Amino acid sequence: MAADLATLQARLVEAEAAYHTLQTGGRVAVVARDGRRLEYTSATDSLSKLRAYIAELNAAITELTGVDDTNPALRRRAGRFFFA
């Protein structure tokens, strides 16, 4: 998958939104991938393929950035500093 970071991140947002739609009762979610329009349904097989696509996008983003944002424990949090 040869795409720039912004494209990968946009695709990830779209795929995660589609997954959310299906998980919350939506019948069909549409995702554009490699110039094609893919429709996912709430069928288990379709959800598995969508989860695999999300994992693929996350891996590609991690490869480009060197940062694994899929693990909440590794995400950077804003620091709070208190001075007395």
GUZALUM-130313 format. One record per residue: residue number from 1; x, y, z of N, C-alpha, C, CB in turn. Coordinates in nm, 4 decimals, padded with zeros to 6 digits. Each point is the difference from the previous one (the first is absolute). Glycine has a CB too. Layout:
<rs>
+-------+----------+----------+----------+----------+----------+----------+----------+----------+----------+----------+----------+----------+
: marpa :       nX :       nY :       nZ :      caX :      caY :      caZ :       cX :       cY :       cZ :      cbX :      cbY :      cbZ :
+-------+----------+----------+----------+----------+----------+----------+----------+----------+----------+----------+----------+----------+
:   NUM :        X :        Y :        Z :        X :        Y :        Z :        X :        Y :        Z :        X :        Y :        Z :
...
+-------+----------+----------+----------+----------+----------+----------+----------+----------+----------+----------+----------+----------+
</rs>
This chain:
<rs>
+-------+----------+----------+----------+----------+----------+----------+----------+----------+----------+----------+----------+----------+
: marpa :       nX :       nY :       nZ :      caX :      caY :      caZ :       cX :       cY :       cZ :      cbX :      cbY :      cbZ :
+-------+----------+----------+----------+----------+----------+----------+----------+----------+----------+----------+----------+----------+
:     1 :  00.0859 : -00.1170 :  00.0000 : -00.0859 :  00.1170 :  00.0000 :  00.0902 :  00.1228 :  00.0000 : -00.1878 : -00.1228 :  00.1230 :
:     2 :  00.2022 :  00.1835 : -00.2361 :  00.0863 :  00.1159 : -00.0132 : -00.0850 :  00.1263 : -00.0013 :  00.1712 : -00.1359 : -00.1265 :
:     3 : -00.1917 :  00.1914 :  00.2437 : -00.0791 :  00.1228 :  00.0122 :  00.0658 :  00.0887 :  00.1040 : -00.2145 : -00.1194 : -00.0654 :
:     4 :  00.1866 :  00.2473 :  00.0558 :  00.0583 :  00.0910 :  00.0981 : -00.0791 : -00.0079 :  00.1309 :  00.0811 :  00.1534 : -00.1852 :
:     5 : -00.0252 : -00.0964 :  00.2889 : -00.0574 : -00.0082 :  00.1338 : -00.1403 :  00.0591 :  00.0062 :  00.2300 :  00.0117 :  00.0929 :
:     6 : -00.2515 :  00.1029 : -00.1534 : -00.1321 :  00.0640 :  00.0047 : -00.1064 : -00.0885 : -00.0649 :  00.1106 :  00.2256 : -00.0052 :
:     7 : -00.0753 : -00.2888 : -00.1052 : -00.0945 : -00.0896 : -00.0683 : -00.0322 : -00.1198 :  00.0865 :  00.0887 :  00.0733 : -00.2212 :
:     8 :  00.0136 : -00.1331 :  00.2821 : -00.0216 : -00.1149 :  00.0870 : -00.0873 :  00.0364 :  00.1193 :  00.2206 : -00.0920 : -00.0712 :
:     9 : -00.1943 :  00.2080 :  00.1313 : -00.0791 :  00.0427 :  00.1146 : -00.1452 :  00.0255 : -00.0387 :  00.2055 :  00.0997 :  00.1003 :
:    10 : -00.2278 : -00.0411 : -00.2174 : -00.1368 :  00.0241 : -00.0473 : -00.0723 : -00.1325 : -00.0243 :  00.0737 :  00.2173 : -00.1053 :
:    11 : -00.0038 : -00.3125 :  00.0465 : -00.0593 : -00.1313 : -00.0232 : -00.0331 : -00.0700 :  00.1315 :  00.1274 : -00.0166 : -00.2147 :
:    12 : -00.0385 :  00.0322 :  00.3124 : -00.0236 : -00.0612 :  00.1314 : -00.1243 :  00.0583 :  00.0653 :  00.2461 : -00.0384 :  00.0263 :
:    13 : -00.2605 :  00.1692 : -00.0302 : -00.1183 :  00.0648 :  00.0574 : -00.1267 : -00.0520 : -00.0682 :  00.1363 :  00.2063 :  00.0540 :
:    14 : -00.1319 : -00.2170 : -00.1849 : -00.1152 : -00.0482 : -00.0770 : -00.0329 : -00.1454 :  00.0360 :  00.0607 :  00.1576 : -00.1875 :
:    15 :  00.0411 : -00.2418 :  00.1965 : -00.0210 : -00.1414 :  00.0317 : -00.0520 : -00.0175 :  00.1423 :  00.1823 : -00.0613 : -00.1606 :
:    16 : -00.1289 :  00.1385 :  00.2551 : -00.0471 : -00.0088 :  00.1378 : -00.1442 :  00.0488 :  00.0127 :  00.2352 :  00.0322 :  00.0794 :
:    17 : -00.2709 :  00.0708 : -00.1551 : -00.1385 :  00.0483 :  00.0004 : -00.0940 : -00.1067 : -00.0571 :  00.0820 :  00.2381 : -00.0242 :
:    18 : -00.0382 : -00.3054 : -00.0819 : -00.0807 : -00.1070 : -00.0585 : -00.0177 : -00.1141 :  00.0997 :  00.0824 :  00.0620 : -00.2294 :
:    19 :  00.0234 : -00.0972 :  00.2985 : -00.0071 : -00.1063 :  00.1001 : -00.0975 :  00.0387 :  00.1117 :  00.2379 : -00.0678 : -00.0532 :
:    20 : -00.2290 :  00.1909 :  00.0973 : -00.0907 :  00.0495 :  00.1042 : -00.1456 : -00.0066 : -00.0477 :  00.1824 :  00.1520 :  00.0872 :
:    21 : -00.2062 : -00.1119 : -00.2102 : -00.1352 : -00.0045 : -00.0569 : -00.0563 : -00.1416 :  00.0056 :  00.0570 :  00.1924 : -00.1510 :
:    22 :  00.0249 : -00.2890 :  00.1121 : -00.0465 : -00.1390 :  00.0002 : -00.0192 : -00.0532 :  00.1415 :  00.1178 : -00.0353 : -00.2168 :
:    23 : -00.0297 :  00.0733 :  00.3067 : -00.0098 : -00.0471 :  00.1376 : -00.1198 :  00.0594 :  00.0733 :  00.2468 : -00.0262 :  00.0015 :
:    24 : -00.2941 :  00.1401 : -00.0473 : -00.1109 :  00.0657 :  00.0684 : -00.1318 : -00.0193 : -00.0754 :  00.1612 :  00.1683 :  00.0922 :
:    25 : -00.1681 : -00.2695 : -00.1766 : -00.1263 : -00.0366 : -00.0620 : -00.0203 :  00.0423 : -00.1430 : -00.0862 :  00.0119 :  00.2207 :
:    26 :  00.1816 :  00.0581 : -00.2792 : -00.0130 :  00.0376 : -00.1405 :  00.0047 : -00.1238 : -00.0884 :  00.1060 :  00.2226 :  00.0481 :
:    27 : -00.1771 : -00.2205 : -00.1561 : -00.0076 : -00.1168 : -00.0884 :  00.1183 : -00.0080 : -00.0970 : -00.2484 :  00.0110 :  00.0184 :
:    28 :  00.2879 :  00.1041 : -00.0727 :  00.1068 :  00.0023 : -00.1002 :  00.0894 :  00.1202 :  00.0268 : -00.1475 : -00.1150 : -00.1718 :
:    29 :  00.2768 :  00.0941 :  00.1613 :  00.0970 :  00.1089 :  00.0102 :  00.0854 : -00.0044 : -00.1265 :  00.0037 : -00.0079 :  00.2573 :
:    30 :  00.0275 :  00.1250 : -00.3106 :  00.0750 :  00.0092 : -00.1254 :  00.1369 :  00.0609 :  00.0269 : -00.2143 :  00.0231 : -00.1319 :
:    31 :  00.3169 : -00.0840 :  00.0753 :  00.1380 :  00.0468 :  00.0142 :  00.0644 :  00.0008 : -00.1382 :  00.0169 : -00.0912 :  00.2380 :
:    32 :  00.0553 :  00.1973 : -00.2695 :  00.0748 :  00.0061 : -00.1254 :  00.1394 : -00.0561 :  00.0263 : -00.1323 :  00.2032 : -00.0824 :
:    33 :  00.1759 : -00.2939 : -00.0034 :  00.1327 : -00.0601 :  00.0176 :  00.0628 : -00.0232 : -00.1363 : -00.0715 : -00.1103 :  00.2159 :
:    34 :  00.1875 :  00.1691 : -00.2353 :  00.0748 : -00.0173 : -00.1247 : -00.0858 :  00.0300 : -00.1230 :  00.1404 : -00.1721 :  00.1143 :
:    35 : -00.2172 :  00.2790 : -00.1056 : -00.0821 :  00.0416 : -00.1124 : -00.1271 : -00.0798 : -00.0192 :  00.2062 :  00.0724 : -00.1033 :
:    36 : -00.2350 : -00.1622 :  00.1950 : -00.1215 : -00.0807 : -00.0080 : -00.0921 :  00.0340 :  00.1160 :  00.1258 : -00.1847 : -00.1158 :
:    37 : -00.2527 :  00.1621 :  00.0964 : -00.1005 :  00.0228 :  00.1035 : -00.0375 : -00.1362 :  00.0581 : -00.0892 :  00.2115 : -00.1155 :
:    38 :  00.1174 : -00.2319 :  00.2444 : -00.0296 : -00.1269 :  00.0645 : -00.1150 :  00.0181 :  00.0970 :  00.2390 : -00.0734 : -00.0245 :
:    39 : -00.3315 : -00.0205 :  00.0240 : -00.1119 :  00.0032 :  00.0928 :  00.0170 : -00.1124 :  00.1005 : -00.1524 :  00.1003 : -00.1751 :
:    40 :  00.1414 : -00.0657 :  00.3012 :  00.0072 : -00.0984 :  00.1067 : -00.1372 : -00.0096 :  00.0642 :  00.2463 :  00.0470 :  00.0409 :
:    41 : -00.2833 : -00.1685 : -00.0007 : -00.1267 : -00.0202 :  00.0700 :  00.0310 : -00.0459 :  00.1416 : -00.1216 : -00.0579 : -00.2160 :
:    42 :  00.0182 :  00.0410 :  00.2951 :  00.0221 : -00.0408 :  00.1382 :  00.0290 : -00.1490 :  00.0131 : -00.1488 :  00.1848 :  00.0706 :
:    43 :  00.1606 : -00.2548 : -00.1819 :  00.0353 : -00.1415 :  00.0036 :  00.1383 : -00.0164 :  00.0629 : -00.1415 : -00.0451 : -00.2055 :
:    44 :  00.1592 : -00.0621 :  00.2787 :  00.1261 : -00.0233 :  00.0714 :  00.1206 :  00.0023 : -00.0923 : -00.1257 : -00.1347 :  00.1648 :
:    45 :  00.1154 :  00.0738 : -00.2809 :  00.1106 : -00.0045 : -00.0956 :  00.0383 :  00.1410 : -00.0447 : -00.0760 : -00.2273 : -00.0774 :
:    46 : -00.0231 :  00.3087 :  00.0529 :  00.0245 :  00.1369 : -00.0438 :  00.0671 :  00.0807 :  00.1113 : -00.1987 : -00.0136 : -00.1545 :
:    47 :  00.1528 : -00.0043 :  00.2771 :  00.0625 :  00.0704 :  00.1132 :  00.1449 : -00.0434 :  00.0170 : -00.2233 :  00.0175 :  00.1134 :
:    48 :  00.2509 : -00.1442 : -00.1326 :  00.1374 : -00.0504 :  00.0113 :  00.0898 :  00.0631 : -00.1058 : -00.0872 : -00.2165 :  00.0925 :
:    49 :  00.0363 :  00.2283 : -00.2153 :  00.0779 :  00.0625 : -00.1070 :  00.0250 :  00.1474 :  00.0294 : -00.0971 : -00.1625 : -00.1639 :
:    50 : -00.0032 :  00.2288 :  00.2189 :  00.0164 :  00.1413 :  00.0334 :  00.0998 :  00.0173 :  00.1135 : -00.2345 :  00.0450 : -00.0753 :
:    51 :  00.2289 : -00.1318 :  00.1767 :  00.0995 :  00.0052 :  00.1086 :  00.1398 : -00.0238 : -00.0542 : -00.1724 : -00.0802 :  00.1632 :
:    52 :  00.1867 : -00.0126 : -00.2578 :  00.1310 : -00.0286 : -00.0600 :  00.0509 :  00.1217 : -00.0775 : -00.0595 : -00.2450 : -00.0161 :
:    53 : -00.0298 :  00.3125 : -00.0554 :  00.0383 :  00.1210 : -00.0738 :  00.0450 :  00.1094 :  00.0959 : -00.1623 : -00.0590 : -00.1825 :
:    54 :  00.0919 :  00.0750 :  00.2939 :  00.0386 :  00.0992 :  00.1016 :  00.1381 : -00.0344 :  00.0561 : -00.2436 :  00.0402 :  00.0587 :
:    55 :  00.2682 : -00.1680 : -00.0307 :  00.1309 : -00.0425 :  00.0508 :  00.1094 :  00.0270 : -00.1029 : -00.1117 : -00.1767 :  00.1397 :
:    56 :  00.0817 :  00.1538 : -00.2667 :  00.0957 :  00.0258 : -00.1081 :  00.0346 :  00.1489 : -00.0075 : -00.0916 : -00.1972 : -00.1279 :
:    57 : -00.0091 :  00.2818 :  00.1392 :  00.0240 :  00.1450 : -00.0018 :  00.0823 :  00.0433 :  00.1209 : -00.2156 :  00.0335 : -00.1238 :
:    58 :  00.1816 : -00.0853 :  00.2413 :  00.0763 :  00.0330 :  00.1205 :  00.1459 : -00.0419 : -00.0134 : -00.2082 : -00.0251 :  00.1356 :
:    59 :  00.2315 : -00.0925 : -00.1931 :  00.1375 : -00.0473 : -00.0193 :  00.0761 :  00.0903 : -00.0968 : -00.0760 : -00.2351 :  00.0447 :
:    60 :  00.0109 :  00.2772 : -00.1518 :  00.0654 :  00.0883 : -00.0972 :  00.0322 :  00.1353 :  00.0619 : -00.1211 : -00.1163 : -00.1856 :
:    61 :  00.0297 :  00.1681 :  00.2677 :  00.0239 :  00.1280 :  00.0680 :  00.1147 : -00.0136 :  00.0995 : -00.2427 :  00.0621 : -00.0274 :
:    62 :  00.2453 : -00.1726 :  00.1013 :  00.1092 : -00.0243 :  00.0953 :  00.1335 : -00.0089 : -00.0724 : -00.1588 : -00.1203 :  00.1523 :
:    63 :  00.1602 :  00.0560 : -00.2674 :  00.1235 : -00.0127 : -00.0784 :  00.0509 :  00.1368 : -00.0451 : -00.0742 : -00.2271 : -00.0773 :
:    64 : -00.0173 :  00.3141 :  00.0372 :  00.0404 :  00.1334 : -00.0455 :  00.0438 :  00.0909 :  00.1142 : -00.1574 : -00.0257 : -00.1890 :
:    65 :  00.0880 :  00.0188 :  00.3004 :  00.0257 :  00.0937 :  00.1097 :  00.0923 : -00.0552 :  00.1074 : -00.2216 :  00.0953 : -00.0445 :
:    66 :  00.2260 : -00.2271 :  00.0559 :  00.0772 : -00.0604 :  00.1080 : -00.0721 :  00.0064 :  00.1330 :  00.2058 :  00.0612 : -00.1210 :
:    67 : -00.3323 : -00.0201 :  00.1202 : -00.0782 :  00.0128 :  00.1222 : -00.1202 : -00.0925 : -00.0093 :  00.0755 :  00.2398 :  00.0326 :
:    68 : -00.0925 : -00.3244 :  00.0704 : -00.1134 : -00.0919 :  00.0035 : -00.1136 :  00.0634 :  00.0785 :  00.1539 : -00.1996 : -00.0163 :
:    69 : -00.2492 :  00.2601 : -00.0553 : -00.1140 :  00.0640 :  00.0656 : -00.1132 : -00.0968 :  00.0283 :  00.0620 :  00.2099 : -00.1128 :
:    70 : -00.0450 : -00.3367 :  00.0825 : -00.1064 : -00.0959 :  00.0245 : -00.0019 : -00.0444 :  00.1454 :  00.0173 : -00.0760 : -00.2365 :
:    71 :  00.0919 :  00.0978 :  00.3077 :  00.0078 : -00.0384 :  00.1405 : -00.0171 :  00.1240 :  00.0863 :  00.1517 : -00.1950 : -00.0549 :
:    72 : -00.2663 :  00.2071 :  00.1247 : -00.0250 :  00.1196 :  00.0804 :  00.1077 :  00.0252 :  00.1065 : -00.2426 : -00.0368 : -00.0398 :
:    73 :  00.3072 : -00.0682 :  00.0870 :  00.1024 :  00.0162 :  00.1021 :  00.1235 :  00.0717 : -00.0544 : -00.0844 : -00.2070 :  00.1107 :
:    74 :  00.1040 :  00.2025 : -00.2427 :  00.1176 :  00.0626 : -00.0606 : -00.0267 :  00.1406 : -00.0516 :  00.0771 : -00.2258 : -00.0609 :
:    75 : -00.2023 :  00.2699 :  00.0631 : -00.0328 :  00.1329 : -00.0507 :  00.0536 :  00.1058 :  00.0934 : -00.2048 : -00.0895 : -00.1110 :
:    76 :  00.2523 :  00.1955 :  00.0521 :  00.0494 :  00.1120 :  00.0777 : -00.1159 :  00.0803 :  00.0539 :  00.2078 :  00.0079 : -00.1378 :
:    77 : -00.1981 :  00.0280 :  00.2613 : -00.1031 :  00.0827 :  00.0605 :  00.0586 :  00.1363 :  00.0324 : -00.1164 : -00.2032 :  00.0945 :
:    78 :  00.0302 :  00.3018 : -00.0973 :  00.0448 :  00.1341 :  00.0355 :  00.0409 :  00.0004 :  00.1469 : -00.1521 :  00.1054 : -00.1743 :
:    79 :  00.2649 : -00.0462 :  00.2016 :  00.0462 :  00.0075 :  00.1382 : -00.0595 :  00.1188 :  00.0727 :  00.2105 : -00.1113 : -00.0681 :
:    80 : -00.2256 :  00.0945 :  00.1955 : -00.0463 :  00.1110 :  00.0847 :  00.1116 :  00.0324 :  00.0981 : -00.2455 : -00.0684 : -00.0220 :
:    81 :  00.2775 :  00.1936 :  00.0250 :  00.1065 :  00.0428 :  00.0869 : -00.0569 :  00.0945 :  00.1050 :  00.1699 : -00.0272 : -00.1852 :
:    82 : -00.1307 :  00.0052 :  00.3073 : -00.0445 :  00.0856 :  00.1092 :  00.1213 :  00.0618 :  00.0660 : -00.2056 : -00.1410 :  00.0369 :
:    83 :  00.1992 :  00.2711 : -00.0171 :  00.1101 :  00.0714 :  00.0646 : -00.0504 :  00.0555 :  00.1314 :  00.1065 :  00.0583 : -00.2223 :
:    84 : -00.0263 : -00.0724 :  00.3244 : -00.0400 :  00.0498 :  00.1317 :  00.0594 :  00.1362 :  00.0262 : -00.0172 : -00.2333 :  00.0834 :
+-------+----------+----------+----------+----------+----------+----------+----------+----------+----------+----------+----------+----------+
</rs>
